[in-house]
Amino acid sequence: MRHVYVRGIIGLIWLMAAIVSGVSGSFEMSALYVILGGVFWHSAYTKWKNDKGSEGGR
């Protein structure tokens, strides 16, 4: 479960970097940071769903 939290926090950091980059005017880097944040959040979500489903059998 710790991996889910770490991936979620890293995704949040990437999305905050995207906001800062967008405000400063670097829209290309902002788009890259949004994609990276989305990838981390997607991986955290899929890992969370897999762990949630396997807890029923314990």
Secondary structure as UniProt FT lines:
FT   HELIX           2..24
FT   HELIX           27..54
FT   HELIX           55..57
//
